[in-house]
Amino acid sequence: MKARLRYFLHVVLLVACGIVLLVSQLPAEADTVRAVRIASSINPVVADFISQEITSANNAGSAAFLLELDTPGGLDSSMRDIIQNILASRIPVIVYIYPSGARAASAGAIITLAADFAAMAPGTNLGAAHPVAIGVSGGQGGMDETMQAKVVNDAVAYVQSIARQKGRNEEWAEKIVRESISTPATEALELKVIDLIVENEAALLKELDGRKYIRDGNAKTLSTVNATLTFATMNWRQQILNTISNPNVAYMLLMLGILGIFFEISQPGVILPGAVGALALLLAFIGLQMLPVNYVGVLLIVLAVVLFVLEVKVVSFGMLTIGGIVSLVMGSLVLIEGSEPYQQISLAVIASSVLVFSSFFLLALYYVVRTQKRPTVTGIEAMAGERGEAVCDFDGEGKVFVHSEYWTAVSKDDIKEGEAIEVVRMLERMKLEVRKLEKEESKPETMEE
């Protein structure tokens, strides 16, 4: 009897474990739509964040993934990473250009084409996806006509293949690349570029409920009527990296880094400025690698620093300083050479940074020059000008009392004991050259007995 009871308990335990295992494998978020908001340029950090969230939504078995977009565009490589993850997603991906007044330009427009469901809020627009080369010189100025044609044709083929796969307007897709056209929401709906126009997220989920999408050649139905939106945000690391990819932030970090390193070199041992400067430079380089950097601009900024430092060593009557300021301004203006506004440094930021940077160097140089012009107060050079009195009569060489010490001295004057003398200079073997002071000159130091 006991053996049968033990056997029965084992069976029950195994069945319970199996039920728990099966339940754990069921979709945990079948009534949840995972969502992210992107209101910045498309860069590697944003691409990594979106890709992670799409993967998480798929693993969690969410009903769908929602990408809210308000972007001026971004890097081609980052855009392609996002689109690859959208096309590989097992759950439907919704791209919603939101809120009113938002846009999905350039890379954002192509990402919208790749969505299973594309929606726009009233008063939004998308398009203007003409490719812009990002490299050493920025823009397309560094490419010849043949290379430009290759880049454009490649982009056209890419967007047309996406539009064809998602059943969207291929002709419009070609025009946003070749002609950089931008289309408002109402016209985009008429041209079958998007699927619907809705006011907010709640209306979006309501309108999408029951719509069909294709997976593995099979039509599936989207169910969102009772779905709950769950928004994800970037972690602290991603937020920092996304912030420093802003041209203005990267530029200010570059300026701060140069100031910190310069201060550490000029005042060795302080440590903190050097540590802060090194960290700022590293962060600036991370940010700049995501932007169309013109390295001539970097060299001009470095040249400005060199000219400021040389002002201390070379008598130029301020010409090196003027040259440094001009070099700094020119370097700042051409440092980021993107054709898009989001790839450019604000003129106000450049003006204020150059003003602060130049003021710091001019102030530092002023104190350095003033310090160098001060009379020496220690060492051998400091003895010149010291006063004392003769210990004995001498004509040529004798003893004097200067600076609370007895010294061997030589003089061209005939000096009597007790007469006031002044040190002309320090000679070899710790001898002083002195001269006799006239009575109207200052009183000498009194000799201690």
C-alpha positions as CSV (number, residue, x, y, z in Angstrom):
1,M,0.0,0.0,0.0
2,K,2.8,2.3,0.9
3,A,4.7,1.5,-2.3
4,R,1.6,2.4,-4.4
5,L,1.1,5.7,-2.5
6,R,4.7,6.6,-3.0
7,Y,4.4,5.7,-6.8
8,F,1.2,7.9,-7.0
9,L,3.0,10.9,-5.3
10,H,5.9,10.6,-7.8
11,V,3.5,10.6,-10.7
12,V,1.7,13.7,-9.4
13,L,5.0,15.5,-8.8
14,L,6.2,14.8,-12.3
15,V,2.9,16.0,-13.8
16,A,3.0,19.2,-11.7
17,C,6.6,19.9,-12.9
18,G,5.5,19.3,-16.5
19,I,2.6,21.8,-16.1
20,V,4.9,24.4,-14.6
21,L,7.4,23.9,-17.4
22,L,4.7,24.3,-20.0
23,V,3.3,27.4,-18.4
24,S,6.7,28.9,-18.3
25,Q,7.0,28.4,-22.0
26,L,3.7,30.2,-22.8
27,P,3.9,33.8,-24.0
28,A,4.1,36.0,-20.9
29,E,3.1,39.2,-22.7
30,A,0.5,38.1,-25.2
31,D,-1.7,41.1,-24.3
32,T,1.2,43.5,-24.2
33,V,2.6,45.7,-26.9
34,R,6.2,46.7,-26.2
35,A,7.1,50.2,-27.3
36,V,10.0,52.6,-27.5
37,R,10.1,56.4,-28.3
38,I,12.9,57.7,-30.5
39,A,13.2,61.5,-30.7
40,S,16.7,61.9,-32.0
41,S,18.9,61.0,-34.9
42,I,19.5,57.4,-35.9
43,N,22.9,56.4,-34.6
44,P,24.6,53.2,-33.5
45,V,23.4,53.6,-29.9
46,V,19.7,54.1,-31.0
47,A,20.1,51.1,-33.4
48,D,21.4,48.9,-30.6
49,F,18.6,50.0,-28.3
50,I,15.8,49.3,-30.8
51,S,17.3,46.0,-31.8
52,Q,17.6,44.9,-28.2
53,E,14.0,45.8,-27.5
54,I,12.7,44.0,-30.6
55,T,14.5,40.9,-29.5
56,S,13.1,41.2,-26.0
57,A,9.6,41.7,-27.3
58,N,9.9,38.5,-29.5
59,N,11.3,36.5,-26.6
60,A,8.5,37.7,-24.3
61,G,5.9,36.8,-26.8
62,S,4.4,40.3,-27.0
63,A,1.5,41.0,-29.2
64,A,3.5,43.5,-31.3
65,F,6.3,46.0,-31.1
66,L,5.7,49.7,-31.5
67,L,8.3,52.2,-32.6
68,E,7.4,55.8,-32.2
69,L,9.5,58.0,-34.4
70,D,10.4,61.6,-34.5
71,T,13.8,61.8,-36.3
72,P,15.6,63.9,-38.8
73,G,17.5,60.9,-40.1
74,G,20.8,59.3,-39.3
75,L,23.5,56.9,-40.3
76,D,22.9,54.4,-43.1
77,S,24.6,51.5,-41.2
78,S,22.4,52.1,-38.1
79,M,19.3,52.3,-40.2
80,R,20.1,49.0,-41.9
81,D,20.7,47.3,-38.5
82,I,17.2,48.4,-37.4
83,I,15.5,47.3,-40.6
84,Q,17.2,43.9,-40.4
85,N,15.8,43.3,-37.0
86,I,12.3,44.6,-38.1
87,L,12.2,42.2,-41.0
88,A,13.5,39.3,-38.9
89,S,10.9,39.9,-36.1
90,R,8.4,37.0,-35.5
91,I,5.9,39.5,-34.0
92,P,4.5,42.4,-36.1
93,V,6.3,45.7,-35.9
94,I,4.4,49.0,-35.9
95,V,6.1,52.3,-36.8
96,Y,4.1,55.4,-35.7
97,I,5.3,58.9,-36.6
98,Y,4.2,60.7,-33.5
99,P,3.3,63.3,-32.0
100,S,1.8,65.9,-34.3
101,G,4.6,68.0,-35.8
102,A,7.0,65.1,-35.8
103,R,8.8,63.8,-38.8
104,A,10.5,60.7,-40.2
105,A,13.1,62.0,-42.6
106,S,15.9,60.3,-44.4
107,A,16.7,57.0,-42.5
108,G,13.4,57.4,-40.5
109,A,11.4,57.2,-43.7
110,I,13.0,54.0,-44.9
111,I,12.5,52.4,-41.4
112,T,8.8,53.3,-41.7
113,L,8.6,51.6,-45.1
114,A,9.9,48.4,-43.5
115,A,7.2,48.2,-40.8
116,D,4.4,45.7,-40.9
117,F,2.0,48.6,-40.1
118,A,2.9,52.2,-40.7
119,A,1.0,55.0,-39.1
120,M,1.3,58.8,-38.8
121,A,-0.2,61.4,-36.5
122,P,-2.0,64.4,-38.1
123,G,0.5,67.1,-39.0
124,T,3.5,64.9,-39.5
125,N,5.6,64.1,-42.6
126,L,8.1,61.6,-43.9
127,G,10.6,61.4,-46.8
128,A,13.7,63.2,-48.0
129,A,15.9,60.1,-48.0
130,H,18.6,61.1,-50.4
131,P,21.9,59.4,-49.2
132,V,24.6,61.7,-47.8
133,A,28.1,60.3,-47.5
134,I,29.7,60.4,-44.1
135,G,33.5,60.4,-44.1
136,V,36.6,62.5,-43.6
137,S,35.3,65.5,-45.4
138,G,31.6,65.0,-44.8
139,G,28.8,65.5,-47.3
140,Q,29.2,64.4,-51.0
141,G,31.9,66.9,-51.8
142,G,34.5,64.1,-51.4
143,M,32.8,61.8,-54.0
144,D,33.0,62.0,-57.7
145,E,29.9,61.7,-59.9
146,T,30.4,57.9,-60.5
147,M,30.5,57.2,-56.8
148,Q,27.5,59.4,-56.1
149,A,25.5,57.5,-58.8
150,K,26.5,54.2,-57.2
151,V,25.4,55.3,-53.8
152,V,22.1,56.6,-55.0
153,N,21.3,53.6,-57.1
154,D,22.1,51.3,-54.2
155,A,19.8,53.2,-52.0
156,V,17.0,53.2,-54.6
157,A,17.2,49.4,-55.0
158,Y,17.2,49.0,-51.2
159,V,14.1,51.1,-50.6
160,Q,12.2,49.6,-53.6
161,S,12.9,46.1,-52.3
162,I,11.5,47.0,-48.9
163,A,8.5,48.7,-50.4
164,R,7.8,45.7,-52.6
165,Q,8.1,43.3,-49.7
166,K,5.7,45.3,-47.5
167,G,3.3,46.2,-50.4
168,R,4.0,49.9,-50.3
169,N,4.3,52.5,-53.1
170,E,7.6,51.7,-54.9
171,E,7.5,54.8,-57.1
172,W,7.2,57.0,-54.1
173,A,10.1,55.1,-52.4
174,E,12.3,55.9,-55.4
175,K,11.4,59.5,-55.4
176,I,12.4,60.1,-51.7
177,V,15.8,58.9,-52.6
178,R,16.4,60.5,-56.0
179,E,14.4,63.7,-55.5
180,S,14.4,64.0,-51.7
181,I,10.7,64.6,-51.7
182,S,8.9,64.9,-48.3
183,T,5.2,63.9,-48.0
184,P,2.6,65.0,-45.4
185,A,0.5,62.4,-43.6
186,T,-2.7,62.8,-45.7
187,E,-0.9,62.5,-49.0
188,A,1.2,59.5,-47.7
189,L,-2.1,57.7,-46.9
190,E,-3.5,58.4,-50.4
191,L,-0.2,57.2,-52.0
192,K,-0.4,53.9,-50.0
193,V,2.9,54.7,-48.2
194,I,1.3,54.2,-44.8
195,D,-1.7,52.3,-43.5
196,L,-3.5,54.8,-41.4
197,I,-3.6,58.2,-39.7
198,V,-4.5,58.3,-36.0
199,E,-4.4,60.8,-33.2
200,N,-2.8,58.8,-30.4
201,E,-1.6,55.4,-29.3
202,A,-5.0,54.3,-28.0
203,A,-6.6,55.0,-31.3
204,L,-3.7,53.3,-33.1
205,L,-4.2,50.0,-31.2
206,K,-7.9,50.2,-31.7
207,E,-7.6,50.7,-35.5
208,L,-4.9,48.0,-35.9
209,D,-7.0,45.3,-34.1
210,G,-8.0,42.5,-36.5
211,R,-5.6,43.6,-39.3
212,K,-3.6,41.0,-41.2
213,Y,0.1,40.6,-41.6
214,I,2.3,38.1,-43.3
215,R,4.8,35.7,-41.6
216,D,6.5,32.9,-43.3
217,G,4.1,33.2,-46.2
218,N,1.0,32.9,-44.0
219,A,-1.5,35.5,-43.1
220,K,-1.9,36.2,-39.4
221,T,-4.2,38.5,-37.5
222,L,-3.1,41.2,-35.1
223,S,-5.0,41.4,-31.8
224,T,-4.5,44.6,-29.9
225,V,-8.0,45.6,-28.7
226,N,-7.1,44.7,-25.1
227,A,-3.4,45.2,-25.3
228,T,-1.4,47.3,-22.9
229,L,1.4,49.5,-24.0
230,T,4.7,49.1,-22.2
231,F,7.4,51.6,-23.0
232,A,11.0,50.8,-22.6
233,T,13.8,53.4,-22.0
234,M,17.5,53.4,-22.6
235,N,19.8,52.4,-19.7
236,W,22.3,54.9,-18.3
237,R,25.1,53.7,-20.6
238,Q,23.0,54.1,-23.7
239,Q,21.7,57.4,-22.6
240,I,25.2,58.7,-22.1
241,L,26.4,57.4,-25.5
242,N,23.3,58.8,-27.2
243,T,23.9,62.2,-25.6
244,I,27.5,62.5,-26.6
245,S,26.7,61.6,-30.2
246,N,25.1,65.1,-30.4
247,P,27.6,67.3,-32.4
248,N,27.3,70.2,-29.8
249,V,28.0,67.9,-26.9
250,A,30.9,66.1,-28.6
251,Y,32.4,69.5,-29.5
252,M,32.2,70.9,-26.0
253,L,33.7,67.6,-24.6
254,L,36.6,68.1,-27.1
255,M,37.2,71.6,-25.9
256,L,37.0,70.5,-22.2
257,G,39.4,67.7,-22.8
258,I,42.0,70.0,-24.5
259,L,41.7,72.5,-21.6
260,G,42.2,69.7,-19.0
261,I,45.2,68.2,-20.7
262,F,46.8,71.7,-21.2
263,F,46.3,72.6,-17.5
264,E,47.8,69.3,-16.4
265,I,50.9,69.8,-18.6
266,S,51.3,73.4,-17.4
267,Q,50.8,72.4,-13.7
268,P,52.1,68.8,-13.4
269,G,50.9,66.9,-10.3
270,V,47.4,68.5,-10.0
271,I,46.0,65.2,-11.5
272,L,42.3,66.2,-11.4
273,P,42.4,68.4,-14.6
274,G,44.3,65.7,-16.4
275,A,41.9,63.0,-15.4
276,V,38.9,65.0,-16.4
277,G,40.5,66.1,-19.6
278,A,41.5,62.6,-20.6
279,L,37.9,61.3,-19.9
280,A,36.4,64.2,-21.8
281,L,38.6,63.5,-24.8
282,L,37.7,59.8,-24.9
283,L,34.0,60.6,-24.7
284,A,34.5,63.3,-27.4
285,F,36.2,60.7,-29.7
286,I,33.3,58.2,-29.2
287,G,30.8,60.9,-30.1
288,L,32.8,62.2,-33.1
289,Q,33.1,58.7,-34.6
290,M,29.3,58.8,-35.2
291,L,29.6,62.1,-37.0
292,P,31.0,63.4,-40.4
293,V,34.3,64.7,-38.9
294,N,36.6,66.8,-41.0
295,Y,40.1,66.1,-39.6
296,V,41.4,69.3,-41.0
297,G,39.2,71.0,-38.4
298,V,40.8,68.8,-35.6
299,L,44.3,69.8,-36.8
300,L,43.3,73.5,-36.8
301,I,42.1,73.2,-33.2
302,V,45.4,71.5,-32.2
303,L,47.3,74.2,-34.1
304,A,45.5,76.8,-32.1
305,V,46.6,75.2,-28.8
306,V,50.2,75.1,-30.1
307,L,50.1,78.8,-31.0
308,F,48.7,79.7,-27.5
309,V,51.5,77.8,-25.8
310,L,54.2,79.3,-28.1
311,E,53.0,82.8,-27.1
312,V,54.7,82.1,-23.7
313,K,58.1,81.2,-25.3
314,V,58.2,83.6,-28.3
315,V,58.0,87.4,-28.2
316,S,55.3,87.9,-30.9
317,F,53.5,91.0,-29.5
318,G,50.2,89.1,-29.5
319,M,50.4,87.8,-33.1
320,L,50.6,84.2,-32.0
321,T,47.6,84.6,-29.8
322,I,45.6,86.2,-32.7
323,G,46.6,83.4,-34.9
324,G,45.5,80.9,-32.3
325,I,42.1,82.4,-32.0
326,V,41.6,82.5,-35.8
327,S,42.8,78.9,-36.1
328,L,40.4,77.9,-33.3
329,V,37.4,79.6,-34.9
330,M,38.2,78.1,-38.3
331,G,38.7,74.6,-36.9
332,S,35.5,74.8,-35.0
333,L,33.5,75.9,-38.1
334,V,34.7,73.0,-40.3
335,L,35.1,70.3,-37.6
336,I,31.7,68.8,-38.4
337,E,30.8,68.9,-42.1
338,G,27.4,67.3,-42.4
339,S,24.8,68.6,-44.8
340,E,22.0,67.9,-42.4
341,P,21.2,70.3,-39.5
342,Y,21.4,67.6,-36.9
343,Q,25.0,66.9,-38.0
344,Q,26.2,70.5,-37.5
345,I,27.5,72.4,-34.5
346,S,25.4,75.4,-33.4
347,L,27.1,78.7,-34.2
348,A,26.1,79.9,-30.7
349,V,27.9,76.9,-29.2
350,I,31.0,77.6,-31.3
351,A,31.0,81.3,-30.4
352,S,30.6,80.7,-26.6
353,S,33.2,77.8,-26.6
354,V,35.8,79.8,-28.5
355,L,35.3,82.8,-26.2
356,V,35.7,80.7,-23.1
357,F,38.6,78.7,-24.5
358,S,40.5,81.8,-25.7
359,S,39.8,83.7,-22.4
360,F,41.1,80.8,-20.4
361,F,44.3,80.6,-22.4
362,L,44.8,84.4,-22.4
363,L,44.3,84.5,-18.7
364,A,46.7,81.6,-18.1
365,L,49.3,83.1,-20.4
366,Y,48.9,86.5,-18.6
367,Y,49.8,84.9,-15.2
368,V,52.6,82.9,-16.7
369,V,54.2,85.9,-18.3
370,R,53.7,88.0,-15.2
371,T,55.3,85.3,-13.1
372,Q,58.3,85.1,-15.5
373,K,58.8,88.9,-15.3
374,R,59.0,88.9,-11.5
375,P,62.4,89.3,-9.9
376,T,64.0,86.2,-8.6
377,V,63.6,85.8,-4.9
378,T,65.6,82.6,-4.3
379,G,68.8,81.0,-5.4
380,I,72.0,82.5,-6.8
381,E,70.2,85.0,-9.0
382,A,68.3,86.4,-6.0
383,M,71.6,87.7,-4.5
384,A,71.9,90.5,-7.1
385,G,70.7,93.7,-5.5
386,E,71.1,92.5,-1.9
387,R,72.7,95.1,0.4
388,G,75.0,94.7,3.4
389,E,78.2,96.2,4.9
390,A,81.9,95.6,4.7
391,V,83.4,93.7,7.6
392,C,86.9,95.0,6.9
393,D,88.8,97.5,4.8
394,F,89.7,96.0,1.4
395,D,90.7,97.1,-2.0
396,G,90.1,94.1,-4.3
397,E,89.0,91.3,-2.0
398,G,87.7,91.2,1.5
399,K,84.8,90.2,3.7
400,V,81.2,91.5,3.7
401,F,78.0,90.8,5.7
402,V,75.0,90.2,3.4
403,H,71.7,88.4,4.0
404,S,72.7,87.5,7.5
405,E,75.8,85.7,6.3
406,Y,79.5,86.5,5.9
407,W,80.8,86.3,2.3
408,T,84.1,86.7,0.4
409,A,83.7,89.6,-1.9
410,V,85.6,91.4,-4.6
411,S,85.1,95.0,-5.7
412,K,86.6,97.6,-8.0
413,D,85.9,100.3,-5.3
414,D,88.1,101.1,-2.3
415,I,85.8,100.0,0.5
416,K,86.2,100.7,4.2
417,E,85.0,98.7,7.2
418,G,81.4,99.4,8.0
419,E,80.6,101.0,4.7
420,A,77.3,100.0,3.0
421,I,77.7,97.8,-0.1
422,E,75.4,96.3,-2.7
423,V,75.8,92.9,-4.4
424,V,76.3,93.2,-8.2
425,R,76.4,89.5,-9.0
426,M,77.4,86.1,-7.7
427,L,80.8,84.9,-8.9
428,E,82.3,81.4,-9.0
429,R,83.3,79.7,-5.7
430,M,80.6,81.5,-3.8
431,K,82.2,84.9,-4.1
432,L,80.3,88.1,-4.5
433,E,81.0,91.1,-6.7
434,V,80.0,94.2,-4.8
435,R,80.0,98.0,-5.1
436,K,80.1,100.7,-2.6
437,L,76.8,102.5,-1.9
438,E,76.7,106.3,-1.5
439,K,75.4,107.8,1.7
440,E,72.1,109.0,0.1
441,E,71.2,105.4,-0.9
442,S,69.2,103.1,1.3
443,K,70.6,101.9,4.7
444,P,72.3,98.6,4.6
445,E,71.4,95.5,6.6
446,T,72.8,95.8,10.2
447,M,75.5,93.2,10.9
448,E,74.7,90.8,13.8
449,E,77.3,90.6,16.5
